[in-house]
Amino acid sequence: MTPTIDAHVCLDTHPTHPSAVTAVLTGTRAHIAHLGLEAADWTTVADNVLVLVRIDGVSSAGSPSLGVSSGSP
């Protein structure tokens, strides 16, 4: 029998930026989910809290313009 992994991910929309999604990680093995989300381009904003932001367009300098800051959710 394969052992279970105690890692839980609670997804929600960002409270002030509805185009962004937050993930709150819990459980004794939350680091496993954390590594997977970071590999999928999620950004860590606090301990066990990550955010996925949508890129709205390109700024005049040619670099992507994020729809939200990577500040605390």
Backbone bond lengths (Angstrom), bond angles and torsions (degrees), N, CA, C in turn:
res aa  C-N    CA-C-N  psi(-1)  N-CA   C-N-CA  omega(-1)  CA-C   N-CA-C  phi
1 M - - - 1.454 - - 1.530 109.36 -
2 T 1.311 115.84 134.43 1.466 121.74 179.02 1.524 109.51 -77.26
3 P 1.341 117.41 130.98 1.469 118.76 178.44 1.530 111.12 -68.49
4 T 1.303 116.08 150.80 1.467 120.49 178.27 1.526 109.71 -80.85
5 I 1.297 115.79 156.66 1.462 121.86 177.09 1.521 107.44 -109.82
6 D 1.337 116.80 121.65 1.463 121.82 -179.74 1.521 109.36 -83.80
7 A 1.342 115.61 79.71 1.462 122.01 177.99 1.522 107.28 -141.21
8 H 1.318 116.27 125.66 1.459 121.38 -177.98 1.524 108.97 -126.09
9 V 1.334 115.44 139.79 1.463 121.54 -179.82 1.524 107.91 -123.18
10 C 1.323 116.21 121.95 1.465 121.96 176.33 1.526 107.73 -106.88
11 L 1.337 116.75 114.30 1.460 122.10 -178.98 1.525 110.17 -96.86
12 D 1.328 115.60 143.75 1.462 121.03 178.66 1.523 108.17 -155.98
13 T 1.323 116.89 162.02 1.462 119.29 172.74 1.525 108.18 -75.39
14 H 1.318 115.41 151.01 1.461 121.38 177.93 1.528 107.87 -64.14
15 P 1.345 119.20 138.60 1.463 120.72 -174.91 1.530 115.38 -63.59
16 T 1.325 117.97 -27.88 1.467 119.24 -179.10 1.529 113.13 -117.67
17 H 1.325 117.84 -6.02 1.468 122.28 -179.61 1.532 108.62 -134.07
18 P 1.329 118.10 88.82 1.464 120.36 -174.39 1.523 114.80 -63.77
19 S 1.325 118.98 -11.18 1.458 120.15 176.76 1.527 111.56 -84.85
20 A 1.329 117.28 -2.08 1.464 121.80 178.84 1.528 109.62 -111.14
21 V 1.325 115.12 153.50 1.463 121.75 179.40 1.527 108.44 -119.78
22 T 1.328 116.38 136.76 1.463 120.87 175.37 1.516 109.62 -106.44
23 A 1.311 115.86 152.02 1.461 122.85 175.79 1.526 107.58 -129.50
24 V 1.323 116.59 123.06 1.462 121.93 175.84 1.521 106.49 -107.51
25 L 1.325 115.96 123.86 1.460 121.91 -174.97 1.525 110.60 -103.79
26 T 1.323 115.77 135.93 1.463 121.32 176.88 1.519 108.82 -136.59
27 G 1.313 114.96 167.79 1.456 120.89 178.19 1.519 111.63 107.85
28 T 1.315 115.78 159.52 1.466 120.86 -177.28 1.523 112.67 -68.78
29 R 1.324 118.10 -19.50 1.471 121.83 179.68 1.528 111.17 -117.18
30 A 1.337 116.37 32.25 1.469 121.31 -178.55 1.522 111.75 -59.25
31 H 1.324 116.97 -25.62 1.471 119.88 -179.12 1.528 111.75 -61.60
32 I 1.318 117.97 -26.61 1.469 120.57 178.50 1.527 109.59 -66.80
33 A 1.325 116.90 -47.44 1.463 120.72 176.88 1.524 110.49 -64.61
34 H 1.326 117.08 -37.49 1.471 122.44 179.73 1.530 110.23 -59.64
35 L 1.313 117.20 -46.58 1.464 120.90 179.58 1.523 111.58 -62.35
36 G 1.319 116.46 -40.50 1.463 120.36 179.13 1.514 112.57 -65.25
37 L 1.331 116.92 -42.55 1.462 119.95 179.42 1.524 111.32 -67.94
38 E 1.324 117.50 -41.45 1.470 119.81 177.29 1.527 110.85 -61.58
39 A 1.319 116.77 -38.00 1.469 120.44 178.34 1.527 111.42 -65.31
40 A 1.325 116.65 -24.09 1.463 122.02 178.58 1.528 111.65 -96.17
41 D 1.337 116.94 22.13 1.475 124.10 174.69 1.520 115.29 73.09
42 W 1.333 118.70 22.87 1.464 121.12 170.03 1.526 106.85 -77.97
43 T 1.335 117.20 152.54 1.459 123.16 -178.35 1.523 109.84 -111.81
44 T 1.330 116.37 130.96 1.461 121.12 176.85 1.523 108.83 -76.03
45 V 1.346 116.88 128.38 1.462 121.02 179.69 1.530 111.88 -117.78
46 A 1.320 117.62 -14.41 1.465 123.32 177.43 1.528 106.84 -165.37
47 D 1.327 116.61 173.34 1.464 119.38 176.99 1.520 109.56 -57.88
48 N 1.318 115.96 121.15 1.459 123.57 178.41 1.519 114.69 59.30
49 V 1.331 116.66 26.89 1.469 121.60 174.59 1.529 107.37 -131.50
50 L 1.332 115.48 125.88 1.458 121.39 178.66 1.519 109.00 -126.24
51 V 1.339 116.39 159.38 1.458 121.38 178.66 1.525 108.62 -134.96
52 L 1.326 115.32 142.40 1.456 122.15 173.43 1.519 106.15 -114.65
53 V 1.339 115.87 119.92 1.463 120.16 -176.48 1.512 109.78 -108.63
54 R 1.317 114.97 153.33 1.458 121.58 176.50 1.522 108.01 -94.65
55 I 1.303 117.23 137.46 1.460 120.79 174.94 1.525 107.22 -87.28
56 D 1.344 116.13 118.91 1.464 121.38 -175.51 1.522 113.37 -80.09
57 G 1.302 118.01 -28.85 1.453 119.65 -176.72 1.508 110.21 176.36
58 V 1.296 115.69 -161.37 1.457 121.34 -179.82 1.517 108.36 -116.55
59 S 1.336 116.15 132.18 1.457 120.55 179.50 1.525 110.03 -73.33
60 S 1.319 116.32 172.37 1.459 120.42 -178.94 1.524 111.84 -64.54
61 A 1.325 117.66 -23.24 1.459 121.05 178.86 1.526 111.32 -81.35
62 G 1.326 117.49 -4.83 1.457 120.11 177.72 1.517 114.49 92.78
63 S 1.323 118.17 -3.36 1.452 120.03 178.69 1.513 109.66 -95.99
64 P 1.336 117.79 152.90 1.461 119.13 -179.06 1.523 111.73 -59.99
65 S 1.315 115.91 145.26 1.456 122.78 177.45 1.514 108.31 -106.99
66 L 1.314 117.49 118.15 1.453 120.95 -178.22 1.509 110.50 -78.61
67 G 1.335 115.25 144.57 1.448 121.15 178.08 1.512 112.79 -70.92
68 V 1.336 118.61 -22.63 1.455 122.82 178.63 1.512 108.30 -140.59
69 S 1.314 115.50 161.98 1.456 119.17 173.63 1.508 107.97 -81.67
70 S 1.307 117.83 163.62 1.464 119.95 177.88 1.514 110.54 -92.27
71 G 1.341 116.14 30.95 1.454 121.02 176.38 1.512 111.04 -75.20
72 S 1.292 116.79 -177.07 1.455 122.69 -177.57 1.519 111.02 -60.92
73 P 1.354 117.89 138.35 1.464 120.13 -178.22 1.515 113.44 -70.07
